[in-house]
Amino acid sequence: MAVRREFIAAAAIILVIILVAAYLATRPEEVAPAATPTTPAQTTPTGATATPTTPVGTPTTPAVKHVEIDTLRISQRADLSSIDVQVATDAPTLSVFSHVYETLFKIEFDEQGRASFKPWLVESYKQVNETVWEFKLRAGVKFHDGSPLTARDVKASFERGPKVGGLPRILLGPVKEVQVVDDLTFRLILKYPFAPLIAHLSHPSTAIIPAKVAELFPDKPIDDIKYIIGTGPYRFVEFVKGERTVLEAFEGYWGPKPTVKRIIWYPVPDDSTRVSYLEAGRADVITHVPPHLVKSLKDKGFQIVQIPSTRVIYIGINVERIPDARVRQALNYAVDKNAIVQVVLEGAGSVATAPISPAVFGYTKLDPYPYDPERARRLIREAGWEGKELVFITPQGRYLRDREIADAIKNYLEAIGLKVRIEVMEWAAYINRVTTQKDFDLFLLGWSTVTLDADYGLYSLFRTGAPFNRMLYSNKEVDAYLDMARETANPALRQQYYALAQQLIWKDAPWIFLHYEDIIVAMKPGLVKVEIQPIERWILTYAMLEVRG
């Protein structure tokens, strides 16, 4: 399927649409417009920042100017799951923290949607040998408390992260030692050659925090917002759980001055309520717009951005409680994924063809399990599982139509002779339970490989004992392929190892493999320079209002 970019035909619209080019190849039916628009009614080319044009010889067209914003209000589905950037694991929380903290490198996308990693807090770097990298920090960067960024802060951040958070444990796992050379220079000593190192250093979970904060909380989460201190364009000033998170522009920011002085994030799990916030002017941006409400919002003049994401939605299967692969395969045959995408999501996604997105290095296209309820029933009977009850936990309001998807899964599984008990949970409690407890058979979750490298999408979820292997899945062959892919710098070999690992994972079926989810964001008219990234990041720092006349 194809990228669907829907814009409001109005002269006051500028949007930044960031797409991953590799994903475009999987959706050939629709072709992005190649020409630069000459009137505001045309869509912006993929990955470009639109600039309104005034036709020659039309002197009556009002002049366009961009003005800065005092307060920008955004409503997303979920609240912060943690106030510790190294503990947080979810996109809603990390989207907020991406405005507060910064990483050594930053992911960027060009006009064709191709991703690259740009030095950010790092000014320069070099690879000394296969396992030693040297980095030099930018001079003059300050934390929000006024203290300067130094190599000591990097060392403290990288040593603390793996002790308190699962994501830093994965991302920084190959790092053996951080050596401080001088105030601005440090070396990373690796355990083995590690090809995606730079990509990993762009992940917000590897953000740099002050050494003094790391020393105050060496092995436990930060417990007060006064310790949320980054180098980013915004200071963290308020958090009222379930109500709002408030950021204010940092006057001492080393980079370009933010054009938005204050950002307020409102967590609103209910889709209709979130839409009503936008319609009533209580929010300027809302995320995760339900597909069935897109047309009505467009008709009312709101801007809509819809792009494919790198997120795969799946039903995790507790392998210790469902050890028979025949049963897990039956669950996959029982579910009509095409119907879920076309009916429940109204086309806002595509059926998964691997455990990772096509945009990710290492992706190998596999044949989806066909919808075959008769085969599913036969496998259930052979395994002696007829009539057994499954406990299925799900969030509500985190992913696109998540509760509706859970209800559909329940119906499909009951149709093949199983019983399913759904438990719906608030996001923060849900993510804690699914990560730390195993008192369930099935869980609905999503994963976005934001580094665009399969190590993060496969090793993190399918390696035996990995922090996000919530299925308790274990296959020694898979482990060997993932280890070899992690420890070689040869891209051809890495691709081969990942292909072999994905084929085994697909057959073992520790998931019901569902779909890749689209991102749908709605904004008020005239709001421009909001960056919507396919890795589920909303960058609001340089948003502005377009004014005519």
C-alpha positions in Angstrom: 0.0 0.0 0.0 1.1 3.6 -0.3 1.7 6.7 1.7 -1.5 8.6 2.1 -0.8 12.3 2.6 -4.0 14.3 3.2 -3.7 18.0 3.4 -6.4 20.7 3.7 -6.8 22.7 0.5 -6.2 26.1 2.0 -3.7 28.8 1.3 -2.5 28.8 4.9 -1.1 25.4 5.2 2.5 24.3 5.5 3.4 20.9 6.7 6.6 18.9 7.2 6.0 15.3 6.2 8.9 13.0 7.0 8.8 9.6 5.4 11.1 6.7 5.4 11.9 5.9 1.7 12.3 2.2 2.3 8.7 2.1 3.4 7.6 3.8 0.3 8.8 0.9 -1.7 6.3 -1.3 0.0 3.3 0.8 -1.0 3.6 1.3 -4.7 0.0 1.8 -5.6 0.1 5.5 -4.9 2.9 7.8 -6.1 4.0 10.9 -4.2 3.7 14.0 -6.3 7.1 14.8 -7.8 6.7 18.4 -8.6 7.0 21.3 -6.2 3.5 22.7 -5.6 2.8 26.0 -7.2 -0.4 26.7 -5.3 -1.4 26.0 -1.7 -4.0 23.5 -2.8 -1.3 21.0 -3.9 0.4 18.6 -1.5 3.9 19.0 -0.2 6.5 16.7 -1.7 7.6 13.9 0.6 10.0 15.0 3.2 10.0 18.7 2.2 9.1 21.8 4.2 6.4 23.5 2.2 6.7 27.2 1.4 3.6 28.9 0.1 4.0 30.6 -3.3 2.2 33.5 -4.8 1.6 33.3 -8.5 3.3 35.9 -10.6 0.9 38.7 -11.5 -1.4 38.3 -8.5 -0.8 41.4 -6.4 -4.0 41.0 -4.5 -2.8 37.8 -2.7 -2.1 38.7 0.9 1.5 38.5 2.1 2.4 35.5 4.3 4.3 35.8 7.5 5.2 33.4 10.3 4.8 34.4 13.9 6.1 32.7 17.0 3.8 31.0 19.5 3.4 31.7 23.2 1.8 28.4 24.1 1.3 25.3 22.0 -1.1 22.6 23.4 -0.8 19.0 22.2 -3.0 16.1 23.3 -1.8 12.5 22.9 -3.2 9.3 24.1 -1.0 8.4 27.0 0.5 10.1 30.0 4.2 9.9 31.0 5.0 6.4 32.2 8.1 7.7 34.1 9.8 10.9 34.9 13.2 9.3 34.2 14.3 9.4 30.6 16.5 6.3 31.1 13.7 4.3 32.6 10.9 5.3 30.1 10.2 2.8 27.3 7.3 4.3 25.5 6.9 6.7 22.6 4.6 9.2 24.3 7.0 9.7 27.2 10.1 9.8 25.0 8.4 12.3 22.6 8.1 14.7 25.5 11.6 14.1 26.7 13.0 14.6 23.2 12.3 18.3 23.8 14.1 18.3 27.2 17.1 16.0 26.7 19.6 15.6 23.9 21.7 12.8 22.5 25.1 12.6 21.0 23.6 12.1 17.6 20.3 13.0 16.0 18.3 11.2 13.4 17.2 13.3 10.4 15.3 12.7 7.2 16.0 14.3 3.8 13.4 15.3 1.2 13.3 11.8 -0.2 12.7 10.4 3.3 16.1 8.8 3.7 17.4 8.7 7.3 20.8 9.8 8.4 22.5 10.4 11.8 23.9 13.8 12.4 26.4 14.7 15.2 24.4 16.7 17.7 26.0 17.1 21.2 29.1 15.6 19.5 31.1 18.1 17.4 33.4 15.5 15.8 34.3 11.8 16.1 36.5 9.1 14.7 36.8 5.4 14.8 40.3 4.5 16.2 40.0 0.8 15.5 37.2 -1.8 15.4 36.3 -1.5 19.1 37.4 2.0 20.0 35.6 5.3 19.1 36.7 8.8 20.1 34.2 11.7 20.4 34.6 15.4 21.0 31.7 17.3 22.5 30.5 20.7 21.4 31.9 23.5 23.5 29.6 25.9 25.3 26.6 23.5 25.8 24.9 24.0 29.2 22.4 22.0 31.2 19.2 23.7 32.3 20.8 24.4 35.7 23.6 26.3 34.0 26.4 23.7 34.5 28.5 22.9 31.4 28.2 19.7 29.5 31.4 17.6 29.9 32.7 14.2 29.1 32.2 13.3 32.7 28.4 13.7 32.2 28.5 11.3 29.3 30.4 8.7 31.3 28.0 9.0 34.2 25.0 8.8 31.9 26.2 5.7 30.1 27.2 3.9 33.3 23.9 4.7 35.1 21.5 3.9 32.1 22.0 0.2 31.9 21.5 -0.1 35.7 18.1 1.5 35.8 16.6 1.0 32.3 15.9 -1.8 29.9 16.4 0.4 26.8 19.8 1.7 27.8 20.8 -1.9 28.7 20.1 -2.9 25.1 21.4 0.3 23.4 24.6 0.5 25.4 25.1 -3.2 25.9 28.1 -3.4 23.5 29.9 -0.6 25.5 32.6 -2.0 27.7 34.0 1.2 29.1 33.7 5.0 28.8 37.1 6.7 29.1 37.3 10.4 29.8 40.2 12.0 27.9 39.6 15.6 28.8 36.6 17.9 29.6 35.2 17.6 26.1 36.7 14.3 24.8 35.9 10.7 25.6 36.3 7.3 24.2 33.9 4.4 24.0 35.6 1.0 24.3 33.4 -1.7 22.9 33.2 -5.4 23.7 33.1 -6.2 20.0 32.7 -4.4 16.7 29.2 -2.9 16.7 27.9 -1.5 13.4 24.7 0.3 14.6 26.6 2.2 17.4 25.9 5.7 16.0 22.2 4.8 15.5 22.0 3.7 19.1 23.5 6.9 20.3 20.6 8.8 18.6 18.0 7.1 20.8 16.5 9.3 23.5 17.2 6.6 26.1 20.9 7.4 25.6 20.3 11.1 26.4 22.9 12.8 28.5 22.0 13.8 32.0 24.2 15.7 34.5 26.7 13.5 36.4 25.4 14.9 39.7 21.9 13.5 39.0 23.3 10.2 37.9 25.3 10.0 41.2 22.2 10.9 43.2 20.2 8.1 41.6 22.9 5.5 40.6 20.6 2.5 40.6 17.0 3.7 41.1 14.6 6.0 39.1 14.6 9.7 39.5 11.8 10.6 41.9 11.3 14.3 41.6 10.9 16.6 38.5 13.5 19.0 39.9 16.1 16.4 38.8 14.8 16.5 35.2 17.7 18.4 33.8 18.8 18.2 30.2 20.6 20.3 27.6 17.5 20.5 25.2 15.5 23.5 24.0 13.0 23.1 26.8 13.0 23.0 30.6 10.6 20.6 32.4 8.6 22.8 34.7 5.4 20.9 35.7 3.9 17.4 35.8 0.4 16.7 37.1 -0.2 13.0 36.5 -3.3 12.4 34.4 -3.7 16.1 33.6 -0.7 17.8 32.0 3.0 18.1 31.4 4.4 21.6 30.9 7.7 22.6 29.2 9.2 26.1 28.8 11.8 27.3 26.4 15.3 27.3 27.8 16.9 30.8 27.4 20.4 29.3 27.5 19.9 26.8 24.8 23.0 26.4 22.6 21.1 25.8 19.4 18.6 27.9 17.4 16.1 29.6 19.7 12.7 27.8 20.0 9.8 29.6 18.3 7.4 28.1 20.8 7.8 29.6 24.3 5.7 27.0 26.2 4.4 23.5 25.4 1.6 21.8 27.3 1.0 18.1 26.8 -2.4 16.7 27.7 -2.9 13.0 28.1 -6.4 12.1 26.8 -6.9 8.3 26.2 -10.4 8.7 24.8 -10.5 9.4 21.1 -13.7 11.4 21.0 -12.6 13.6 23.9 -9.3 14.3 22.3 -11.0 15.3 19.1 -13.3 17.6 21.0 -10.3 19.3 22.5 -9.1 20.2 19.0 -12.6 21.3 17.9 -13.1 23.5 21.0 -9.7 25.1 20.7 -8.4 23.4 23.9 -5.6 21.7 21.9 -3.7 22.8 18.8 -2.4 19.3 17.9 -3.8 15.9 18.6 -2.2 12.6 17.9 -3.6 9.1 17.0 -6.7 10.5 15.3 -9.1 7.6 14.8 -9.6 6.9 11.0 -13.3 7.2 11.1 -13.1 10.9 12.3 -10.6 12.0 9.7 -13.1 13.2 7.1 -15.2 15.2 9.6 -12.1 17.0 10.9 -11.0 17.8 7.3 -14.5 19.0 6.5 -14.2 21.4 9.5 -11.0 22.9 8.2 -8.4 21.1 10.4 -5.1 19.9 8.9 -4.6 16.1 8.7 -1.2 14.3 8.3 -1.3 10.6 7.7 1.9 8.7 7.1 3.1 5.1 7.6 5.1 4.5 10.8 7.9 2.1 11.7 5.7 0.6 14.5 4.5 -3.0 14.3 1.4 -3.9 16.3 1.4 -7.5 17.7 -0.2 -9.8 20.2 2.5 -11.1 22.4 2.1 -14.7 23.5 3.4 -15.9 26.9 5.5 -18.9 25.6 5.9 -20.4 29.0 2.1 -20.6 29.4 1.6 -21.6 25.8 4.7 -23.7 25.0 3.2 -25.7 22.1 4.1 -24.0 18.8 1.0 -25.5 17.1 -1.2 -23.5 19.4 0.7 -20.3 18.7 0.5 -20.9 15.0 -3.2 -21.6 15.3 -3.7 -18.2 16.9 -2.0 -16.7 13.8 -4.2 -18.7 11.4 -7.3 -17.7 13.4 -7.0 -14.0 12.8 -7.9 -12.2 9.6 -5.2 -9.4 9.6 -6.5 -8.0 6.3 -9.9 -7.5 7.8 -8.5 -5.8 10.9 -6.5 -3.3 8.7 -9.3 -2.7 6.2 -12.3 -2.7 8.6 -11.1 -1.8 12.1 -8.3 0.6 11.0 -10.2 1.7 7.8 -7.1 1.1 5.8 -4.8 3.1 8.2 -2.0 0.5 8.1 -0.7 -2.5 6.3 -0.4 -6.2 7.2 2.9 -7.1 8.9 5.3 -9.1 6.7 8.0 -9.4 9.3 8.5 -8.7 13.0 10.1 -5.3 12.0 9.1 -2.6 9.5 10.3 -2.6 5.9 12.0 0.7 6.7 14.5 -1.0 9.0 17.9 -2.3 8.0 17.7 -6.1 8.2 14.1 -6.5 7.3 13.2 -9.7 5.4 9.8 -10.0 3.8 7.9 -13.1 4.9 4.5 -14.5 3.9 1.8 -13.5 6.4 -0.1 -16.4 8.0 -3.2 -16.7 5.9 -6.6 -16.5 7.5 -7.5 -20.2 7.8 -9.9 -20.9 10.8 -10.3 -24.5 9.8 -6.6 -25.1 10.0 -6.5 -23.2 13.3 -9.2 -25.4 14.8 -7.4 -28.6 13.7 -4.2 -27.4 15.4 -6.0 -26.6 18.6 -7.6 -30.0 18.6 -4.3 -31.8 17.9 -2.7 -29.9 20.8 -5.6 -30.6 23.2 -6.4 -27.0 23.8 -10.1 -26.9 23.0 -12.1 -24.9 25.5 -9.1 -23.5 27.3 -9.3 -19.9 28.6 -6.7 -17.3 27.7 -6.1 -14.1 29.8 -5.7 -11.3 27.3 -4.5 -7.9 28.6 -4.7 -4.7 26.5 -4.3 -1.0 26.9 -7.1 1.3 25.8 -6.2 4.6 24.0 -2.5 3.9 23.4 -2.5 2.6 19.9 -4.8 3.2 16.9 -8.1 1.4 17.7 -6.4 -0.8 20.2 -9.5 -1.8 22.2 -11.4 -2.5 19.0 -8.5 -4.7 17.8 -8.5 -6.6 21.1 -12.3 -7.2 20.8 -11.8 -8.5 17.2 -8.9 -10.8 18.3 -11.2 -12.2 21.1 -13.9 -13.0 18.6 -11.5 -14.7 16.2 -10.0 -16.9 18.9 -13.3 -17.9 20.4 -14.4 -18.9 16.9 -11.8 -21.6 16.9 -12.8 -23.1 20.2 -10.9 -21.1 22.8 -12.2 -18.8 25.6 -10.7 -15.4 26.0 -11.0 -13.0 29.0 -10.0 -9.4 28.2 -8.6 -7.2 30.9 -8.3 -3.5 29.9 -5.8 -1.3 31.7 -4.6 2.3 31.9 -1.3 2.7 30.0 1.2 3.3 32.9 -0.1 0.4 34.9 -0.3 -1.8 31.8 3.2 -1.2 30.7 4.4 -2.0 34.2 2.4 -5.2 34.3 3.4 -6.4 30.9 7.1 -5.8 31.7 7.4 -7.0 35.3 4.6 -9.6 35.6 3.8 -12.6 33.6 0.3 -13.4 34.8 -1.3 -13.3 31.4 -1.4 -15.4 28.2 -1.7 -12.7 25.6 -0.9 -8.9 25.5 -1.4 -6.3 22.8 1.6 -4.0 22.3 3.5 -2.2 19.6 7.2 -1.7 18.9 8.9 1.0 16.7 12.4 0.3 15.7 13.4 4.0 16.0 17.1 3.3 15.3 16.1 1.9 11.9 18.4 -1.0 12.6 17.2 -4.6 13.2 19.4 -5.0 16.3 17.1 -2.8 18.2 13.9 -4.4 16.8 15.0 -8.1 17.0 17.7 -8.4 19.7 15.6 -6.3 22.2 12.5 -8.5 21.8 13.5 -12.0 20.8 16.9 -12.7 22.3 16.7 -15.0 25.3 16.6 -12.9 28.5 16.4 -9.6 26.6 14.7 -6.8 28.6 11.7 -6.5 26.2 11.3 -10.2 25.5 8.0 -10.1 27.4 6.9 -13.4 25.7 9.7 -15.3 27.5 10.6 -16.7 24.1 13.8 -18.6 23.7 15.4 -20.3 20.7 19.2 -21.0 20.7 19.4 -20.7 16.9 17.8 -17.3 17.0 20.1 -16.2 19.8 23.1 -17.3 17.7 22.0 -15.4 14.6 21.2 -12.2 16.6 24.5 -12.4 18.4 26.5 -12.8 15.2 24.6 -10.0 13.5 25.4 -7.7 16.5 29.1 -8.6 16.5 30.0 -8.1 12.9 30.3 -4.9 11.0 29.7 -6.5 7.6 26.3 -5.4 6.3 25.8 -8.3 4.0 26.5 -10.8 6.7 24.2 -8.9 9.1 21.4 -8.9 6.6 21.8 -12.7 6.2 21.8 -13.4 9.9 18.7 -11.3 10.4 16.9 -13.0 7.6 17.6 -16.4 9.2 16.5 -15.2 12.6 13.2 -13.7 11.3 12.4 -16.9 9.5 12.7 -18.9 12.7 10.8 -16.3 14.7 8.0 -16.4 12.2 7.7 -20.2 12.4 7.9 -20.3 16.2 5.2 -17.6 16.4 5.8 -16.0 19.8 3.5 -13.2 18.5 0.3 -13.0 16.6 1.8 -10.8 13.8 -0.7 -8.1 13.0 0.1 -4.9 11.2 2.2 -1.8 10.7 0.3 1.2 12.1 -0.2 4.5 10.3 0.4 7.8 12.1 -2.6 10.2 11.9 -2.2 13.7 13.4 -4.6 16.6 13.3 -3.7 20.3 13.7 -5.5 23.6 13.8 -5.4 25.7 10.6 -2.3 27.9 10.1 0.0 25.8 12.3 3.2 25.1 10.4 6.7 23.6 10.9 5.5 20.8 13.1 7.7 17.8 12.3 5.9 14.5 12.3 8.4 11.6 12.1 7.6 8.0 11.2 9.4 6.8 14.3 6.5 8.4 16.3 8.1 11.6 17.3 6.3 15.0 17.2 8.9 17.8 17.1 7.2 21.0 18.1 10.3 23.2 18.9 10.1 25.4 15.8 6.4 25.4 15.1 4.9 28.7 14.0 1.6 30.3 13.0 1.1 31.4 9.4 -0.6 34.7 9.1 -1.8 36.4 6.0 -2.2 40.1 5.4 
